[in-house]
């Protein structure tokens, strides 16, 4: 009997429950990215999912699993963005109110989505603790049912439906690379994929963050136990959670490796996806490709820079590569980063090349496309003057 919070049957039940509420997203290929990576890549384009990310899968499974009595006072959740919009949409489809807690620095494109689905927004400090405390207050005041953004088994099972579709669309995969923070998507995919194809590798892709302290999943895998997690400062705003009691055991047992990536590598991967796959992807959604390119020691001339505070800027011209062989090879900026680096060096964490060894056909989850182009000035006419 499984000791994990979900099983393949839970994922299959979730797919039966939500299949009429979600899109079966396409799997894309790109010859140029195959050439760069020296592998065959299959991109599961959750950028085309309802609400703009994979999150509607877990949110709708959780909301539609509840009884009428449970949702009589609506639902409440906290999120750094994509889960917020997904729960608001799922609640709208169920016909119940949605109370959504988000950090005050959440991208406008994501808060606008919550409002468009009829959700009520509550802003808080940009920490997990602040989000959880505000959520508890609203739950006590309203009686709304709580939908955890990643540690809820119903949410995890819903996210696992990605694997059911992907392995039907591309059954010959050697590995699936999944962006990770709280682990809801990774754990759901791992349970389903490993049950359907035991030989497949599940590889987590994680941002290191500007302060080099964001890779708590890699540190936890190295230590064999959860490690303290600060709120990471990273442009991958959708990857700011921390693993929970339900997601961690699955990540511990079923994830074959973790590859961490820098901010510059994330932006470089975004640029490659925009230029060659012609797909709009947010930073969190580009982390998977960034990890695969690290495994090949690809050094793209990104032509990009990252500003403190999570702003992505695009420049014309070349930039020096930041790729390297070993994870956590840059000097950490704070104490948590130093602890994480020490843990991984002590345990001898595998290099990206070792993690990806033997993997020729790789599925990559493009988990979201909710990038705030307005905030980046993309549509300003000053940038569109003819030359």
C-alpha positions as CSV (number, residue, x, y, z in Angstrom):
1,X,0.0,0.0,0.0
2,X,1.3,3.5,-0.9
3,X,2.5,5.7,1.9
4,X,2.1,8.8,-0.3
5,X,-0.8,11.2,-0.2
6,X,-2.0,10.3,-3.7
7,X,-2.0,7.4,-6.1
8,X,-2.4,6.9,-9.9
9,X,-6.1,6.1,-9.2
10,X,-6.5,9.6,-7.6
11,X,-5.0,11.2,-10.7
12,X,-7.2,9.2,-13.0
13,X,-10.3,10.1,-10.9
14,X,-9.2,13.8,-11.1
15,X,-9.0,13.6,-14.9
16,X,-12.5,12.2,-15.1
17,X,-13.7,14.9,-12.8
18,X,-12.1,17.9,-14.6
19,X,-11.7,16.9,-18.2
20,X,-14.7,19.0,-19.3
21,X,-13.3,22.0,-17.4
22,X,-9.7,22.1,-18.8
23,X,-7.9,22.0,-22.1
24,X,-5.9,19.0,-23.3
25,X,-2.9,21.1,-24.1
26,X,-0.7,20.4,-27.1
27,X,2.8,19.0,-27.1
28,X,5.2,21.2,-29.1
29,X,8.5,20.5,-30.7
30,X,11.3,22.9,-31.9
31,X,14.1,21.7,-34.2
32,X,16.3,24.6,-33.1
33,X,16.0,23.8,-29.4
34,X,16.6,20.2,-30.2
35,X,19.8,21.1,-31.9
36,X,20.9,23.4,-29.0
37,X,20.2,20.7,-26.4
38,X,21.4,17.7,-28.5
39,X,18.2,16.0,-27.4
40,X,14.6,15.7,-28.6
41,X,12.4,18.0,-26.5
42,X,8.7,17.8,-26.1
43,X,7.1,20.9,-24.6
44,X,3.8,20.3,-22.8
45,X,2.3,23.7,-23.4
46,X,0.3,24.6,-20.3
47,X,0.7,28.1,-21.4
48,X,-2.4,27.4,-23.5
49,X,-4.3,26.1,-20.5
50,X,-7.4,27.9,-19.2
51,X,-6.3,30.7,-16.9
52,X,-2.9,30.7,-18.6
53,X,-1.2,28.0,-16.5
54,X,-1.4,24.4,-15.3
55,X,-2.9,25.5,-12.0
56,X,-6.6,25.2,-13.1
57,X,-6.1,21.5,-13.1
58,X,-5.5,21.2,-9.3
59,X,-7.8,24.1,-8.5
60,X,-10.8,22.7,-10.3
61,X,-10.3,19.2,-9.0
62,X,-10.2,20.6,-5.4
63,X,-13.2,22.9,-5.8
64,X,-15.3,20.4,-7.7
65,X,-14.5,17.6,-5.2
66,X,-16.1,19.5,-2.4
67,X,-19.8,19.1,-1.4
68,X,-22.3,21.9,-1.7
69,X,-22.2,22.4,2.0
70,X,-18.4,22.7,2.0
71,X,-18.4,25.5,-0.6
72,X,-21.6,27.2,0.7
73,X,-19.4,30.1,1.9
74,X,-17.1,30.1,-1.0
75,X,-13.4,29.2,-1.1
76,X,-10.2,30.9,0.0
77,X,-6.6,30.5,-1.0
78,X,-3.2,32.2,-1.1
79,X,-0.9,32.4,-4.1
80,X,1.9,34.2,-5.7
81,X,-0.3,34.5,-8.8
82,X,-1.3,31.6,-11.0
83,X,-3.1,29.5,-8.4
84,X,-4.9,32.7,-7.4
85,X,-6.4,33.0,-10.9
86,X,-7.1,29.3,-11.2
87,X,-9.1,29.1,-7.9
88,X,-11.0,32.3,-8.9
89,X,-11.9,30.7,-12.2
90,X,-12.8,27.3,-10.6
91,X,-15.0,29.1,-8.1
92,X,-16.7,31.0,-10.9
93,X,-17.4,27.7,-12.7
94,X,-18.8,26.2,-9.5
95,X,-20.8,29.3,-8.8
96,X,-19.3,30.2,-5.4
97,X,-17.3,33.2,-4.1
98,X,-13.5,33.2,-4.1
99,X,-11.4,35.0,-1.6
100,X,-7.8,35.3,-2.9
101,X,-4.7,36.4,-0.9
102,X,-1.7,37.5,-2.9
103,X,1.5,39.3,-2.1
104,X,1.4,43.1,-2.8
105,X,4.1,42.7,-5.5
106,X,2.1,40.1,-7.5
107,X,2.3,40.9,-11.2
108,X,-0.6,43.0,-12.4
109,X,-1.5,40.6,-15.2
110,X,-2.2,38.0,-12.5
111,X,-4.2,40.2,-10.2
112,X,-6.2,41.4,-13.2
113,X,-7.0,37.8,-14.0
114,X,-8.4,37.2,-10.5
115,X,-10.7,40.2,-10.8
116,X,-11.8,39.2,-14.3
117,X,-13.0,35.8,-12.8
118,X,-14.9,37.6,-10.0
119,X,-12.5,36.8,-7.2
120,X,-12.0,39.2,-4.2
121,X,-8.4,40.2,-3.7
122,X,-6.6,40.6,-0.4
123,X,-3.0,41.9,-0.4
124,X,-0.4,41.0,2.1
125,X,3.4,41.1,2.7
126,X,5.4,38.9,0.2
127,X,6.1,36.0,2.6
128,X,4.6,32.6,2.9
129,X,3.9,33.2,6.6
130,X,2.0,36.5,5.8
131,X,0.0,34.7,3.1
132,X,-1.0,31.9,5.4
133,X,-1.9,34.2,8.3
134,X,-4.2,36.3,6.1
135,X,-5.8,33.2,4.7
136,X,-6.6,31.9,8.2
137,X,-8.1,35.2,9.1
138,X,-10.4,35.3,6.1
139,X,-11.4,31.7,6.6
140,X,-12.4,32.4,10.2
141,X,-14.3,35.5,9.1
142,X,-16.2,34.0,6.2
143,X,-16.3,30.3,6.7
144,X,-14.8,29.8,3.2
145,X,-13.2,26.4,2.5
146,X,-9.4,26.5,2.1
147,X,-7.8,25.3,-1.1
148,X,-4.0,24.9,-0.5
149,X,-1.9,26.0,-3.5
150,X,0.1,22.8,-3.6
151,X,-0.1,20.6,-0.4
152,X,-3.7,19.6,-0.9
153,X,-4.0,16.0,-2.3
154,X,-6.8,17.0,-4.6
155,X,-4.6,19.8,-6.0
156,X,-1.7,17.4,-6.4
157,X,-3.9,14.8,-8.2
158,X,-5.3,17.5,-10.5
159,X,-1.8,18.6,-11.5
160,X,-0.8,14.9,-12.1
161,X,-3.3,14.8,-15.0
162,X,-0.5,16.6,-17.0
163,X,1.4,13.3,-16.9
164,X,-1.6,11.3,-18.1
165,X,-1.9,13.5,-21.2
166,X,1.8,13.9,-21.9
167,X,2.6,10.1,-21.8
168,X,-0.3,9.5,-24.1
169,X,1.0,12.2,-26.5
170,X,4.7,11.2,-26.2
171,X,4.9,7.7,-24.7
172,X,8.6,7.3,-25.6
173,X,9.9,9.9,-23.1
174,X,13.0,9.1,-21.1
175,X,12.4,12.0,-18.6
176,X,10.1,14.8,-17.7
177,X,11.5,18.0,-16.4
178,X,9.2,19.9,-14.1
179,X,9.6,23.4,-12.5
180,X,9.3,23.1,-8.7
181,X,8.7,25.1,-5.6
182,X,5.9,23.8,-3.4
183,X,6.0,20.5,-5.3
184,X,2.3,20.1,-6.1
185,X,2.8,19.7,-9.8
186,X,6.0,17.7,-9.5
187,X,4.5,15.2,-7.0
188,X,1.4,14.7,-9.1
189,X,3.4,14.2,-12.2
190,X,5.8,11.9,-10.4
191,X,3.2,9.6,-9.0
192,X,1.3,9.3,-12.3
193,X,4.4,9.0,-14.6
194,X,6.3,6.5,-12.4
195,X,3.1,4.3,-12.1
196,X,2.6,4.3,-15.9
197,X,6.3,4.1,-16.9
198,X,8.6,3.1,-14.0
199,X,11.7,3.6,-16.0
200,X,11.0,7.3,-16.6
201,X,13.1,9.9,-14.8
202,X,11.4,12.8,-13.1
203,X,13.7,15.8,-12.8
204,X,12.9,19.0,-10.9
205,X,14.1,22.3,-12.1
206,X,14.5,25.0,-9.5
207,X,15.6,28.7,-9.5
208,X,18.5,29.6,-7.3
209,X,17.3,33.2,-6.9
210,X,19.2,36.5,-6.9
211,X,20.5,35.8,-3.4
212,X,21.3,32.1,-4.2
213,X,19.0,30.9,-1.4
214,X,15.9,29.8,-3.3
215,X,16.9,26.2,-4.0
216,X,15.4,24.6,-0.9
217,X,14.2,21.5,-2.9
218,X,17.8,20.7,-4.0
219,X,19.0,21.2,-0.5
220,X,16.3,19.0,1.0
221,X,17.0,16.2,-1.5
222,X,20.7,16.4,-0.5
223,X,19.9,16.4,3.2
224,X,17.1,13.8,3.0
225,X,14.8,16.1,5.0
226,X,13.1,19.4,4.6
227,X,15.3,22.4,5.2
228,X,14.3,25.9,6.2
229,X,13.1,28.0,3.4
230,X,13.1,31.8,3.1
231,X,11.0,33.6,0.5
232,X,13.2,33.6,-2.6
233,X,13.9,36.7,-4.6
234,X,13.6,35.5,-8.1
235,X,12.1,36.5,-11.4
236,X,10.3,33.2,-11.4
237,X,7.5,34.6,-9.3
238,X,5.4,31.4,-9.7
239,X,8.0,29.4,-7.9
240,X,8.0,30.9,-4.4
241,X,6.3,28.2,-2.4
242,X,7.9,25.7,0.1
243,X,7.3,22.0,0.2
244,X,4.7,20.5,2.6
245,X,4.0,17.3,4.4
246,X,2.2,15.8,1.4
247,X,4.5,16.9,-1.4
248,X,7.8,16.4,0.2
249,X,7.6,12.5,0.7
250,X,6.8,12.1,-3.0
251,X,9.6,14.5,-4.1
252,X,12.0,12.7,-1.7
253,X,11.1,9.2,-3.0
254,X,10.2,9.7,-6.7
255,X,12.2,12.7,-8.0
256,X,15.4,11.4,-9.6
257,X,17.3,14.7,-9.5
258,X,17.2,18.5,-9.1
259,X,18.9,21.0,-11.5
260,X,19.1,24.5,-10.2
261,X,19.3,27.5,-12.5
262,X,20.4,31.2,-12.3
263,X,18.2,34.2,-13.1
264,X,20.3,34.8,-16.2
265,X,19.8,31.3,-17.4
266,X,16.0,31.6,-16.9
267,X,15.9,34.8,-19.0
268,X,18.1,33.2,-21.7
269,X,15.7,30.2,-21.8
270,X,12.7,32.6,-22.1
271,X,14.4,34.3,-25.0
272,X,15.0,31.1,-26.8
273,X,11.4,30.0,-26.4
274,X,10.1,33.3,-27.6
275,X,12.5,33.4,-30.6
276,X,12.4,29.8,-31.8
277,X,9.2,28.1,-30.4
278,X,7.2,31.3,-30.8
279,X,5.5,30.8,-27.4
280,X,4.8,33.4,-24.7
281,X,6.1,31.9,-21.5
282,X,6.7,33.5,-18.1
283,X,10.0,33.1,-16.2
284,X,8.7,30.2,-14.1
285,X,7.7,28.4,-17.3
286,X,11.2,28.7,-18.8
287,X,13.0,27.1,-15.8
288,X,12.6,23.6,-17.3
289,X,14.4,24.5,-20.6
290,X,17.0,26.4,-18.6
291,X,17.7,23.2,-16.6
292,X,18.0,21.0,-19.7
293,X,20.4,23.5,-21.3
294,X,22.6,23.4,-18.2
295,X,22.7,19.7,-18.6
296,X,24.2,20.2,-22.1
297,X,26.4,23.1,-21.0
298,X,24.8,25.3,-23.6
299,X,25.9,28.9,-23.4
300,X,23.3,30.9,-25.3
301,X,24.1,34.6,-25.9
302,X,21.1,35.7,-24.0
303,X,21.1,39.4,-24.8
304,X,19.3,39.9,-21.5
305,X,19.8,41.2,-18.0
306,X,18.0,40.9,-14.7
307,X,17.3,43.8,-12.4
308,X,17.0,43.5,-8.6
309,X,13.4,42.9,-7.6
310,X,12.4,40.6,-10.4
311,X,12.2,42.7,-13.5
312,X,13.1,41.2,-16.8
313,X,14.7,43.5,-19.3
314,X,15.7,42.7,-22.9
315,X,18.6,44.3,-24.6
316,X,20.1,44.2,-28.1
317,X,23.5,42.6,-28.2
318,X,25.3,39.7,-26.6
319,X,25.8,38.8,-22.9
320,X,28.4,36.7,-21.2
321,X,27.2,33.2,-20.4
322,X,26.6,32.2,-16.8
323,X,26.2,28.4,-17.4
324,X,28.5,26.1,-15.6
325,X,28.9,22.4,-14.8
326,X,28.1,22.1,-11.1
327,X,25.0,23.3,-9.2
328,X,25.3,26.1,-6.8
329,X,28.6,27.1,-8.2
330,X,28.2,30.8,-7.7
331,X,29.0,32.4,-4.3
332,X,25.8,32.7,-2.2
333,X,24.7,36.1,-1.0
334,X,23.2,35.3,2.4
335,X,23.3,32.7,5.3
336,X,20.5,30.5,3.9
337,X,22.3,30.3,0.6
338,X,25.5,29.3,2.4
339,X,23.7,26.6,4.3
340,X,22.1,25.2,1.2
341,X,25.3,25.2,-0.7
342,X,27.1,23.4,2.2
343,X,24.4,20.7,2.4
344,X,24.6,20.0,-1.3
345,X,28.4,19.9,-1.3
346,X,28.5,17.6,1.7
347,X,26.0,15.2,0.2
348,X,27.7,15.3,-3.2
349,X,24.6,16.3,-5.3
350,X,24.7,15.2,-8.9
351,X,25.7,17.6,-11.6
352,X,23.2,18.5,-14.3
353,X,25.0,16.3,-16.8
354,X,24.7,13.3,-14.4
355,X,21.0,14.0,-13.7
356,X,20.2,14.0,-17.4
357,X,22.5,11.1,-18.4
358,X,20.9,8.7,-20.8
359,X,17.9,11.0,-21.4
360,X,17.5,11.6,-25.1
361,X,13.7,12.3,-25.3
362,X,12.7,14.8,-22.7
363,X,9.3,16.2,-21.8
364,X,9.5,19.8,-20.5
365,X,6.5,21.4,-18.7
366,X,5.9,25.0,-19.9
367,X,3.9,25.6,-16.8
368,X,2.6,29.2,-17.4
369,X,2.4,32.0,-19.8
370,X,1.2,34.9,-17.6
371,X,4.0,37.3,-18.3
372,X,3.3,40.9,-17.6
373,X,4.3,42.4,-20.9
374,X,2.6,45.8,-20.1
375,X,4.8,46.2,-17.0
376,X,7.9,45.6,-19.2
377,X,6.9,48.3,-21.6
378,X,6.5,45.8,-24.4
379,X,3.5,47.6,-25.9
380,X,4.8,51.2,-25.5
381,X,4.8,52.8,-29.0
382,X,8.2,54.3,-28.2
383,X,9.5,50.7,-28.6
384,X,7.7,50.1,-31.9
385,X,8.9,53.1,-34.0
386,X,10.0,52.0,-37.5
387,X,13.8,52.1,-38.0
